[in-house]
Amino acid sequence: MTIESQRDVVFTPFMLRVRAALDGEQTQGVRLRPSTPHKVATATDEWFYLRCRSEQVIAEANAMTAGRGSPIDLEDEVGTGRLAFTLRCRERITRIWLGCDDHKWHVELDRSYAPSHEAVEPEDPDTLEDLVIELLDQSRSREHG
């Protein structure tokens, strides 16, 4: 990741990562871990933070993709009876939701293009950036490959 002009100083490190991914630079993998059970308040707080942070991440990514790739959409799931949102780039979808098993709550993540055999969650909030890069990378490789 290199600084190409004086304008680059106004870009966040994530925006520079998006540009690098669109330019074809190798990207790191998405950091996931098995979903862990929590009390409802803790799990809800974790999910809510991820949902709020997604807005900023999507805005920065879409600022860099303008004219260069498909935008990322952020959609809240409604009418399903659960707290969930999706990150979408074309037909690729990452869904993050709040689940419950045996009165224990957990955040769970599902990628339509990379199914997991166990319930997983983001390793930390920065994983949202990795997920967006992955969505863009998947879109770019399909459009240009």
Residue pairs with C-beta under 8 A, 6 or more apart in sequence:
1 13
1 16
1 17
1 20
1 25
3 9
3 16
8 16
11 19
11 64
12 60
14 57
14 60
14 61
14 129
15 60
15 61
15 63
15 64
17 27
17 129
17 133
18 60
18 61
18 64
18 65
18 132
18 133
18 136
19 64
21 27
21 133
21 136
21 137
21 140
22 64
22 65
22 68
22 69
22 136
22 140
24 140
27 130
27 133
27 134
27 137
28 130
29 130
30 127
30 130
30 131
30 134
31 122
31 123
31 124
31 126
31 127
31 130
32 109
32 116
32 120
32 121
32 122
32 123
32 127
33 120
33 121
33 123
34 118
34 119
34 120
34 121
35 99
35 106
35 107
35 108
35 118
35 119
35 120
35 121
36 106
36 121
37 43
37 101
37 104
37 105
37 106
38 46
38 104
38 105
38 106
39 104
39 105
40 100
40 105
42 105
43 98
43 105
43 106
43 107
44 83
44 98
44 105
46 107
47 83
47 96
47 97
47 98
47 107
49 125
50 96
50 107
50 122
50 125
50 128
51 76
51 83
51 85
51 96
53 125
53 128
54 74
54 85
54 87
54 96
54 128
55 74
57 128
57 129
57 132
58 72
58 73
58 74
58 87
58 132
61 72
61 132
61 136
62 71
62 72
65 71
65 72
65 136
69 136
69 139
69 140
69 143
70 89
70 90
70 136
70 139
70 143
71 89
72 87
72 88
72 89
72 132
72 135
72 136
73 86
73 87
73 88
73 89
74 85
74 86
74 87
74 88
75 85
75 86
75 88
76 84
76 85
77 83
77 84
77 85
77 86
77 95
77 97
82 97
82 98
82 99
83 97
83 98
84 95
84 96
84 97
84 98
85 95
85 96
85 97
86 93
86 94
86 95
86 96
87 93
87 94
87 96
87 128
87 131
87 132
87 135
88 94
88 135
89 135
89 136
89 138
89 139
90 139
90 142
91 112
92 111
92 112
92 113
92 135
92 138
92 139
93 111
93 112
93 113
94 109
94 110
94 111
94 112
94 131
94 135
95 109
95 110
95 111
95 112
96 107
96 108
96 109
96 122
97 107
97 108
97 110
98 105
98 106
98 107
98 108
99 105
99 106
99 107
99 108
99 119
100 106
106 119
106 121
107 121
107 122
108 119
108 120
108 121
109 120
109 121
109 122
109 131
110 116
111 131
111 134
113 138
122 128
122 131
